């Protein structure tokens, strides 16, 4: 897994937070890891190697992803970010929805404060 707490820098806005992987979700085929500072979700194939192997990162999940949950049927992964997106004036928190087969972002739920 990524570096220990405090050893990595934030890829997006400087939020002064330093947290390593914050949530892990396991399916029959994959392991998903919320990479808080990298602003990605790491994907591991559980069929590769004795403990699974990293295959790629899902980008575009927002600033500082920290919580994830599977839909009841396991088809979708919801990814919540602490900051979401920044437009220079305010944060727009959001939940990104990822298809667990294609690993593509298929939607999002936004909360725009005014």
Secondary structure, DSSP 8 states (H G I E B T S, - for coil): ----TTSS--SSS--S----EEEEEE-SSEEEEEETTTTEEEEEETTSTTT-EEEEEE--S-EEEEEEEE-TTSSEEEEEEEEEEE-SS-EEEEEEEEETTT--EEEEEEEE--
